[in-house]
Amino acid sequence: MSDELISQALEGDIRMTHERFVAAMEARLPAMSLEMKETYFAILSNLVAKLEDEDKAMRAILQEMMMEAGTMIMQTLNTSD
């Protein structure tokens, strides 16, 4: 299988997984606490803003998100929902 075909197949898999992610999160939103919604929105909006910067490499985005979101994630894990 050529690299181009593999790349196209992976792009299709990514799109399908994005759709599953959106459906899963939409199903969870009504049951989430206000605090959890605020945390999730902060992390998600920050990620989207970084992804919209076409000059920024994915590796840099992932490194920044791990550093920035790490504290919020740990705080969330340490609280009950």
Buried (B, 14 or more C-beta within 10 A) or exposed (E): EEEEEEEEEEEEEEEEEEEEEEEEEEEEEEEBEEEBEEBBEEBEEBBEEBEEEEEEEEEEBEEBBEEBBEEBEEEBEEEEE
